[in-house]
Amino acid sequence: MGMRAAPLLLALALVACAKQGTVAPEPARLAVIATPPNASIYIDGHYFGRATVLSQEPKALAPGIHLMTVQAEDHFPHDMELDLPPGKTTLTIELRPIPP
């Protein structure tokens, strides 16, 4: 009877480990304060939101490395690589105006 119990215990241990692995990590929450405040924020090439909104309501995304682009009319765009930890991160960006 001991030989039959071993595979069952192994299967239960594997299921328990698999269930622990499915716990989602805490998301990263990104707040952006930009000048000009109406700047558009793109994360990994996708529109993420306006800085006016993101400064007040941080938006969730997966922790890790992301490419952020900040752009606004009559200003040079700004690209940067972010390595976001779980929890809230606040970035302050000032775009340079394009000379007339």
Secondary structure, 3 states (H helix, E strand, C coil): CHHHHHHHHHHHHHHHHHHHHCCCCCCEEEEEEEECCCCEEEECCEEEEEHHHHCCCCEEECCEEEEEEEECCCECCEEEEEEECCEEEEEEEECCECCC
